[in-house]
Amino acid sequence: MKLPGPTRVICFCSVESYSLSHLLRLPVKLLKIDQMFVREMLNGPDNLAILGSLIRLGTPCRCQIIAEGVETEEQITKLLQLGCDLAQGYGIAHPMPASDLPVWVAGAGSRIRPSR
């Protein structure tokens, strides 16, 4: 049965030009996880499994991982448990002038620094 609408396929096979092994050769130091994955991670085991896989993808690439759109303490805790290196979002801080950053780091910022 064919469903109406466009079909999107991501193929992670061994075709040389599309191989995942190319990730190892890219000059990338940081992999950013879209906020969509972060928003949905606590809404079911499949969502969490996908997020965990994305985070683990950074290990062989020797990349840090940053999750965007982090808004709750629960998300922060789960991301730390999954091994996510960095996060950004309103759950950490709202945009601020650079001059406010030292005060934030000394105060509220120290509250969320992981103690791994």
DSSP file (Angstrom, degrees, kcal/mol; ACC not computed):
  #  RESIDUE AA STRUCTURE BP1 BP2  ACC     N-H-->O    O-->H-N    N-H-->O    O-->H-N    TCO  KAPPA ALPHA  PHI   PSI    X-CA   Y-CA   Z-CA
    1    1 A M              0   0    0      0, 0.0     2,-0.5     0, 0.0     0, 0.0   0.000 360.0 360.0 360.0 128.9    0.0    0.0    0.0
    2    2 A K        -     0   0    0      0, 0.0     0, 0.0     0, 0.0     0, 0.0  -0.873 360.0-140.6-102.4 128.0    1.4    3.4   -1.0
    3    3 A L        -     0   0    0     -2,-0.5     2,-0.0     1,-0.1     0, 0.0  -0.593  27.0-105.6 -83.5 147.6    0.5    6.3    1.2
    4    4 A P  S    S+     0   0    0      0, 0.0    -1,-0.1     0, 0.0     0, 0.0  -0.328  79.6  42.2 -69.4 155.7   -0.2    9.7   -0.5
    5    5 A G  S    S-     0   0    0      2,-0.1    -2,-0.0    -2,-0.0     2,-0.0  -0.255  98.0 -37.2  99.6 173.5    2.4   12.4   -0.3
    6    6 A P        -     0   0    0      0, 0.0     2,-0.5     0, 0.0    -3,-0.0  -0.321  51.5-137.7 -71.5 152.4    6.2   12.6   -0.7
    7    7 A T        -     0   0    0      2,-0.0     2,-0.5    -2,-0.0    -2,-0.1  -0.938  13.4-161.7-110.7 131.3    8.4    9.8    0.7
    8    8 A R        -     0   0    0     -2,-0.5     2,-0.4     2,-0.0     0, 0.0  -0.947   8.9-175.5-114.4 132.6   11.6   10.7    2.5
    9    9 A V        -     0   0    0     -2,-0.5     2,-0.6     2,-0.0    -2,-0.0  -0.991  14.6-164.2-130.4 130.8   14.3    8.1    2.9
   10   10 A I        -     0   0    0     -2,-0.4     2,-0.6     2,-0.0    -2,-0.0  -0.972  16.2-161.3-109.7 122.0   17.6    8.4    4.9
   11   11 A C        -     0   0    0     -2,-0.6     2,-0.6     1,-0.1    -2,-0.0  -0.904  16.9-179.0-111.4 113.7   19.9    5.6    3.8
   12   12 A F        +     0   0    0     -2,-0.6     2,-0.1     7,-0.1     7,-0.1  -0.530  41.2 128.8-104.2  62.9   22.8    4.7    6.1
   13   13 A C  S    S-     0   0    0     -2,-0.6     7,-0.3     5,-0.1     5,-0.1  -0.374  75.2 -89.0-107.1-170.9   24.2    2.0    3.9
   14   14 A S  S    S+     0   0    0     -2,-0.1     2,-0.3     5,-0.1     5,-0.2   0.236  71.9 135.2 -92.1  15.9   27.7    1.4    2.7
   15   15 A V    >   -     0   0    0      1,-0.2     3,-2.1     3,-0.1     4,-0.5  -0.523  61.3-128.8 -62.7 123.1   27.4    3.4   -0.5
   16   16 A E  G >  S+     0   0    0     -2,-0.3     3,-0.9     1,-0.3    -1,-0.2   0.814 101.6  50.0 -50.5 -44.0   30.7    5.3   -0.4
   17   17 A S  G 3  S+     0   0    0      1,-0.2    -1,-0.3     5,-0.0    -2,-0.1   0.646 120.9  34.5 -75.3 -11.5   29.3    8.8   -1.0
   18   18 A Y  G <  S+     0   0    0     -3,-2.1    -1,-0.2    -5,-0.1    -2,-0.2   0.187  84.7 134.5-124.8  17.0   26.7    8.5    1.8
   19   19 A S    X   -     0   0    0     -3,-0.9     3,-1.6    -4,-0.5     4,-0.3  -0.379  59.7-132.0 -73.1 144.3   28.4    6.3    4.3
   20   20 A L  T >  S+     0   0    0     -7,-0.3     3,-1.9     1,-0.3     4,-0.5   0.748 103.1  76.3 -62.8 -22.6   28.2    7.2    8.0
   21   21 A S  T >> S+     0   0    0      1,-0.3     3,-1.0     2,-0.2     4,-0.5   0.736  79.1  71.9 -62.9 -19.5   32.0    6.6    8.1
   22   22 A H  H X> S+     0   0    0     -3,-1.6     3,-1.0     1,-0.2     4,-0.9   0.791  83.8  68.7 -64.9 -26.0   32.3   10.0    6.4
   23   23 A L  H X4 S+     0   0    0     -3,-1.9     3,-0.5    -4,-0.3     5,-0.3   0.852  93.2  58.2 -59.4 -32.6   31.3   11.6    9.7
   24   24 A L  H <4 S+     0   0    0     -3,-1.0    -1,-0.3    -4,-0.5    -2,-0.2   0.760 107.9  45.8 -68.7 -23.8   34.6   10.5   11.0
   25   25 A R  H << S+     0   0    0     -3,-1.0    -1,-0.2    -4,-0.5    -2,-0.2   0.531  87.9 103.6 -98.1  -7.9   36.5   12.4    8.4
   26   26 A L  S << S-     0   0    0     -4,-0.9     2,-2.3    -3,-0.5    -3,-0.0  -0.529  78.8-122.9 -75.5 141.3   34.5   15.7    8.7
   27   27 A P        +     0   0    0      0, 0.0     2,-0.4     0, 0.0    -1,-0.1  -0.345  64.0 139.9 -80.1  60.7   36.3   18.5   10.5
   28   28 A V        +     0   0    0     -2,-2.3     3,-0.1    -5,-0.3    -2,-0.0  -0.888  29.7 172.7-111.2 133.5   33.4   18.8   13.0
   29   29 A K  S    S+     0   0    0     -2,-0.4    35,-2.7     1,-0.2     2,-0.4   0.519  70.3  43.5-110.3 -12.7   33.9   19.4   16.7
   30   30 A L  E     -a   64   0A   0     33,-0.2     2,-0.5     2,-0.0    -1,-0.2  -0.993  58.5-162.0-142.9 128.9   30.3   19.9   17.7
   31   31 A L  E     -a   65   0A   0     33,-2.8    35,-2.6    -2,-0.4     2,-0.5  -0.954  16.7-151.2-109.3 128.1   27.1   18.1   16.8
   32   32 A K  E     -a   66   0A   0     -2,-0.5     2,-0.6    33,-0.2    35,-0.2  -0.864   2.4-148.9-104.4 127.6   23.9   20.0   17.5
   33   33 A I  E     -a   67   0A   0     33,-3.2    35,-2.3    -2,-0.5     5,-0.1  -0.844  26.2-117.0 -97.1 125.0   20.7   18.1   18.3
   34   34 A D    >>  -     0   0    0     -2,-0.6     3,-1.2    33,-0.2     4,-1.1  -0.217  19.1-117.8 -62.2 147.1   17.5   20.0   17.1
   35   35 A Q  H 3> S+     0   0    0      1,-0.3     4,-3.2     2,-0.2     5,-0.2   0.728 108.7  72.2 -59.2 -23.8   15.1   21.1   19.8
   36   36 A M  H 3> S+     0   0    0      1,-0.2     4,-1.7     2,-0.2    -1,-0.3   0.912  99.7  45.8 -58.8 -42.2   12.4   18.8   18.2
   37   37 A F  H <> S+     0   0    0     -3,-1.2     4,-0.8     2,-0.2    -1,-0.2   0.875 114.1  48.5 -68.6 -37.2   14.2   15.8   19.6
   38   38 A V  H >< S+     0   0    0     -4,-1.1     3,-0.7    30,-0.3     4,-0.4   0.921 110.0  51.4 -68.4 -44.6   14.7   17.4   23.0
   39   39 A R  H 3< S+     0   0    0     -4,-3.2     3,-0.4     1,-0.2    -1,-0.2   0.879 117.6  38.6 -58.5 -39.6   11.0   18.4   23.2
   40   40 A E  H >< S+     0   0    0     -4,-1.7     3,-1.9    -5,-0.2    -1,-0.2   0.502  87.2  96.7 -92.6  -4.6    9.8   14.9   22.4
   41   41 A M  T << S+     0   0    0     -4,-0.8     3,-0.5    -3,-0.7     7,-0.3   0.781  87.4  44.7 -62.7 -28.8   12.4   12.9   24.4
   42   42 A L  T 3  S+     0   0    0     -4,-0.4    -1,-0.3    -3,-0.4    -2,-0.1   0.366  95.3  81.0 -95.3   5.7   10.2   12.4   27.5
   43   43 A N  S <  S-     0   0    0     -3,-1.9    -1,-0.2     1,-0.3    -2,-0.1   0.153 106.6 -20.3 -98.4  18.6    7.0   11.6   25.5
   44   44 A G     >  -     0   0    0     -3,-0.5     4,-1.9     1,-0.1    -1,-0.3  -0.656  65.0 -96.4 152.0 154.0    7.9    7.9   24.8
   45   45 A P  H  > S+     0   0    0      0, 0.0     4,-2.3     0, 0.0     5,-0.1   0.808 117.1  56.9 -64.7 -30.7   10.6    5.3   24.7
   46   46 A D  H  > S+     0   0    0      2,-0.2     4,-2.2     1,-0.2     5,-0.2   0.930 107.3  48.2 -66.4 -43.6   11.1    5.6   20.9
   47   47 A N  H  > S+     0   0    0      1,-0.2     4,-2.2     2,-0.2    -1,-0.2   0.910 113.1  48.1 -61.4 -42.9   11.8    9.3   21.1
   48   48 A L  H  X S+     0   0    0     -4,-1.9     4,-2.6    -7,-0.3    -1,-0.2   0.878 109.6  53.0 -66.2 -38.2   14.3    8.8   24.0
   49   49 A A  H  X S+     0   0    0     -4,-2.3     4,-2.1     2,-0.2    -2,-0.2   0.899 109.2  48.8 -64.1 -41.3   16.0    6.0   22.0
   50   50 A I  H  X S+     0   0    0     -4,-2.2     4,-2.2     2,-0.2    -2,-0.2   0.935 112.2  48.3 -64.6 -45.6   16.5    8.2   19.0
   51   51 A L  H  X S+     0   0    0     -4,-2.2     4,-2.2     1,-0.2    -2,-0.2   0.921 110.9  50.9 -60.9 -44.3   17.9   11.0   21.1
   52   52 A G  H  X S+     0   0    0     -4,-2.6     4,-2.4     1,-0.2    -1,-0.2   0.887 109.4  51.1 -60.3 -39.4   20.2    8.6   22.9
   53   53 A S  H  X S+     0   0    0     -4,-2.1     4,-1.4     2,-0.2    -1,-0.2   0.901 108.6  51.1 -64.8 -41.3   21.4    7.3   19.5
   54   54 A L  H  X S+     0   0    0     -4,-2.2     4,-0.6     2,-0.2    -2,-0.2   0.899 111.2  48.4 -62.9 -40.4   22.1   10.8   18.3
   55   55 A I  H >< S+     0   0    0     -4,-2.2     3,-1.2     1,-0.2     4,-0.4   0.923 110.6  50.3 -66.2 -44.2   24.2   11.5   21.4
   56   56 A R  H >< S+     0   0    0     -4,-2.4     3,-1.1     1,-0.3    -1,-0.2   0.747  96.4  72.0 -66.5 -22.8   26.1    8.3   21.0
   57   57 A L  H 3X S+     0   0    0     -4,-1.4     4,-0.7     1,-0.2    -1,-0.3   0.794  90.4  60.4 -61.9 -28.2   26.9    9.2   17.4
   58   58 A G  H <X>S+     0   0    0     -3,-1.2     5,-2.5    -4,-0.6     4,-0.5   0.732  88.3  74.3 -72.8 -21.8   29.2   11.9   18.7
   59   59 A T  H X45S+     0   0    0     -3,-1.1     3,-1.5    -4,-0.4    -1,-0.2   0.955  99.4  38.8 -61.7 -55.7   31.5    9.5   20.5
   60   60 A P  H 345S+     0   0    0      0, 0.0    -1,-0.2     0, 0.0    -2,-0.1   0.777 116.0  54.5 -68.0 -21.3   33.3    7.9   17.5
   61   61 A C  H 3<5S-     0   0    0     -4,-0.7    -2,-0.2     2,-0.1   -33,-0.1   0.530 106.9-129.7 -83.7  -6.4   33.4   11.3   15.8
   62   62 A R  T <<5 +     0   0    0     -3,-1.5     2,-0.3    -4,-0.5    -3,-0.2   0.908  59.6 143.6  55.0  44.9   35.1   12.8   18.9
   63   63 A C      < -     0   0    0     -5,-2.5     2,-0.3    -6,-0.1   -33,-0.2  -0.823  53.1-123.1-111.6 150.3   32.6   15.5   18.9
   64   64 A Q  E     -a   30   0A   0    -35,-2.7   -33,-2.8    -2,-0.3     2,-0.4  -0.630  28.7-135.6 -81.5 154.0   30.9   17.3   21.7
   65   65 A I  E     -a   31   0A   0     -2,-0.3    21,-2.6   -35,-0.2     2,-0.4  -0.937  17.4-169.8-114.7 134.2   27.1   17.2   21.6
   66   66 A I  E     -ab  32  86A   0    -35,-2.6   -33,-3.2    -2,-0.4     2,-0.5  -0.991   8.2-155.0-123.9 129.6   24.8   20.2   22.3
   67   67 A A  E     -ab  33  87A   0     19,-2.0    21,-2.4    -2,-0.4     3,-0.4  -0.875  13.3-153.2-101.1 129.7   21.1   19.8   22.7
   68   68 A E  E     + b   0  88A   0    -35,-2.3   -30,-0.3    -2,-0.5    21,-0.2  -0.711  68.5  35.5-101.9 155.0   19.0   22.9   21.9
   69   69 A G        +     0   0    0     19,-0.6     2,-0.5    -2,-0.3    20,-0.3   0.743  67.7 166.3  81.6  24.8   15.7   23.9   23.2
   70   70 A V        +     0   0    0     18,-2.5    21,-2.7    -3,-0.4    22,-0.5  -0.618   3.9 157.7 -75.9 123.2   16.2   22.6   26.8
   71   71 A E        +     0   0    0     -2,-0.5     2,-0.3    19,-0.2    -1,-0.2   0.540  47.5  52.3-126.0 -11.4   13.4   24.0   29.0
   72   72 A T  S  > S-     0   0    0      1,-0.1     4,-2.1     0, 0.0     5,-0.1  -0.911  71.5-123.8-131.8 157.1   13.0   21.8   32.1
   73   73 A E  H  > S+     0   0    0     -2,-0.3     4,-2.9     1,-0.2     5,-0.2   0.859 114.1  58.5 -60.6 -36.2   15.1   20.4   34.9
   74   74 A E  H  > S+     0   0    0      1,-0.2     4,-2.3     2,-0.2    -1,-0.2   0.903 106.1  47.4 -62.6 -41.1   13.8   16.9   33.8
   75   75 A Q  H  > S+     0   0    0      2,-0.2     4,-2.7     1,-0.2    -1,-0.2   0.919 111.7  50.7 -64.9 -43.2   15.2   17.4   30.3
   76   76 A I  H  X S+     0   0    0     -4,-2.1     4,-2.2     1,-0.2    -2,-0.2   0.940 111.7  47.8 -58.8 -48.2   18.6   18.6   31.8
   77   77 A T  H  X S+     0   0    0     -4,-2.9     4,-2.1     1,-0.2    -1,-0.2   0.919 113.5  46.7 -60.3 -45.7   18.8   15.6   34.1
   78   78 A K  H  X S+     0   0    0     -4,-2.3     4,-2.0     1,-0.2    -1,-0.2   0.901 110.7  52.1 -66.5 -40.9   17.9   13.1   31.3
   79   79 A L  H  X>S+     0   0    0     -4,-2.7     5,-2.8     1,-0.2     4,-0.6   0.905 109.8  49.3 -62.1 -41.3   20.4   14.7   28.9
   80   80 A L  H ><5S+     0   0    0     -4,-2.2     3,-1.0     1,-0.2    -1,-0.2   0.909 109.7  51.9 -63.0 -41.6   23.2   14.4   31.5
   81   81 A Q  H 3<5S+     0   0    0     -4,-2.1    -1,-0.2     1,-0.2    -2,-0.2   0.856 108.6  51.4 -62.2 -34.5   22.2   10.8   32.1
   82   82 A L  H 3<5S-     0   0    0     -4,-2.0    -1,-0.2    -5,-0.1    -2,-0.2   0.566 122.4-106.6 -80.1  -8.8   22.5   10.1   28.3
   83   83 A G  T <<5 +     0   0    0     -3,-1.0     2,-0.3    -4,-0.6    -3,-0.2   0.689  57.8 164.8  93.5  19.6   25.9   11.7   28.1
   84   84 A C      < -     0   0    0     -5,-2.8    -1,-0.3    -6,-0.2   -18,-0.1  -0.563  24.5-157.1 -73.2 131.3   25.1   15.0   26.4
   85   85 A D        +     0   0    0    -20,-0.3     2,-0.3    -2,-0.3   -19,-0.2   0.887  66.2  12.9 -76.7 -42.0   28.0   17.4   26.8
   86   86 A L  E     -b   66   0A   0    -21,-2.6   -19,-2.0    -7,-0.0     2,-0.3  -0.902  58.8-170.9-138.6 158.9   26.2   20.8   26.4
   87   87 A A  E     -b   67   0A   0     -2,-0.3     2,-0.3   -21,-0.3   -19,-0.2  -0.990   3.1-167.7-149.4 156.3   22.8   22.3   26.3
   88   88 A Q  E     +b   68   0A   0    -21,-2.4   -18,-2.5    -2,-0.3   -19,-0.6  -0.989  33.6  96.2-141.5 150.1   21.1   25.5   25.4
   89   89 A G  S >> S-     0   0    0     -2,-0.3     4,-2.2     4,-0.3     3,-1.9  -0.820  80.6 -70.2 151.7 171.1   17.6   26.8   26.0
   90   90 A Y  T 34 S+     0   0    0      1,-0.3   -19,-0.2    -2,-0.2     4,-0.1   0.703 119.8  69.5 -65.1 -20.5   15.3   28.8   28.3
   91   91 A G  T 34 S+     0   0    0    -21,-2.7    -1,-0.3     1,-0.1   -20,-0.2   0.667 111.4  33.2 -69.6 -15.1   15.6   26.1   31.0
   92   92 A I  T <4 S-     0   0    0     -3,-1.9     2,-0.3   -22,-0.5    -2,-0.2   0.810 135.5 -33.2-103.8 -52.2   19.2   27.2   31.4
   93   93 A A     <  -     0   0    0     -4,-2.2    -1,-0.3    16,-0.0    -4,-0.3  -0.946  50.5-121.5-167.1 149.1   19.0   30.9   30.7
   94   94 A H        -     0   0    0     -2,-0.3    -4,-0.0     1,-0.2    -5,-0.0  -0.530  58.1 -73.2 -83.4 160.7   17.2   33.4   28.6
   95   95 A P        +     0   0    0      0, 0.0    -1,-0.2     0, 0.0    -5,-0.0  -0.260  63.6 177.1 -54.0 142.9   19.2   35.6   26.2
   96   96 A M        -     0   0    0     -3,-0.1     5,-0.1     0, 0.0     2,-0.0  -0.977  35.2 -90.6-146.7 157.3   21.1   38.2   28.1
   97   97 A P    >>  -     0   0    0      0, 0.0     3,-1.9     0, 0.0     4,-0.6  -0.387  40.9-115.8 -64.8 149.4   23.6   41.0   27.5
   98   98 A A  G >4 S+     0   0    0      1,-0.3     3,-1.1     2,-0.2     0, 0.0   0.829 114.8  64.1 -56.1 -33.1   27.2   39.9   27.6
   99   99 A S  G 34 S+     0   0    0      1,-0.2     4,-0.3     2,-0.2    -1,-0.3   0.740  99.7  53.2 -65.8 -21.9   27.8   42.2   30.6
  100  100 A D  G <> S+     0   0    0     -3,-1.9     4,-2.0     1,-0.2     3,-0.3   0.626  86.7  85.8 -85.7 -14.4   25.3   40.1   32.6
  101  101 A L  H <X S+     0   0    0     -3,-1.1     4,-2.9    -4,-0.6     5,-0.3   0.889  83.2  53.4 -59.2 -46.1   27.1   36.8   31.9
  102  102 A P  H  > S+     0   0    0      0, 0.0     4,-2.2     0, 0.0    -1,-0.2   0.903 110.9  47.8 -58.3 -39.4   29.6   36.9   34.8
  103  103 A V  H  > S+     0   0    0     -4,-0.3     4,-1.6    -3,-0.3    -2,-0.2   0.914 112.9  48.7 -65.6 -42.1   26.8   37.5   37.3
  104  104 A W  H  <>S+     0   0    0     -4,-2.0     5,-3.7     2,-0.2     6,-0.5   0.930 111.3  49.1 -63.6 -45.6   24.8   34.6   35.9
  105  105 A V  H  <5S+     0   0    0     -4,-2.9     5,-0.4     1,-0.2    -1,-0.2   0.904 112.7  48.0 -61.5 -41.4   27.8   32.2   35.9
  106  106 A A  H  <5S+     0   0    0     -4,-2.2    -1,-0.2    -5,-0.3    -2,-0.2   0.785 128.2  19.7 -70.0 -26.9   28.6   33.1   39.5
  107  107 A G  T >X5S+     0   0    0     -4,-1.6     3,-1.0    -3,-0.2     4,-0.6   0.667 134.4   9.3-107.3 -98.3   25.0   32.6   40.6
  108  108 A A  H >>5S+     0   0    0      1,-0.3     3,-1.0    -5,-0.2     4,-0.6   0.805 120.7  64.9 -61.3 -32.3   22.3   30.7   38.7
  109  109 A G  H >><S+     0   0    0     -5,-3.7     3,-1.0     1,-0.3     4,-0.5   0.848  95.4  57.1 -62.2 -34.5   24.8   29.2   36.3
  110  110 A S  H <4 S+     0   0    0     -3,-1.0     3,-0.4    -6,-0.5    -1,-0.3   0.735  94.7  69.3 -69.8 -19.9   26.6   27.3   39.0
  111  111 A R  H << S+     0   0    0     -3,-1.0    -1,-0.2    -4,-0.6    -2,-0.2   0.799 105.6  37.4 -66.0 -29.6   23.3   25.6   39.8
  112  112 A I  H << S+     0   0    0     -3,-1.0    -1,-0.2    -4,-0.6    -2,-0.2   0.433  80.9 120.3-108.5   1.6   23.2   23.6   36.6
  113  113 A R     <  -     0   0    0     -4,-0.5     2,-0.1    -3,-0.4    -3,-0.0  -0.507  67.4-119.9 -67.1 128.7   26.9   22.8   36.1
  114  114 A P        -     0   0    0      0, 0.0     2,-0.5     0, 0.0    -1,-0.1  -0.372  13.3-151.3 -68.8 146.3   27.2   19.0   36.0
  115  115 A S              0   0    0      1,-0.1    -2,-0.0    -2,-0.1    -3,-0.0  -0.610 360.0 360.0-114.5  70.1   29.3   17.3   38.6
  116  116 A R              0   0    0     -2,-0.5    -1,-0.1     0, 0.0     0, 0.0   0.470 360.0 360.0 -76.6 360.0   30.3   14.2   36.6
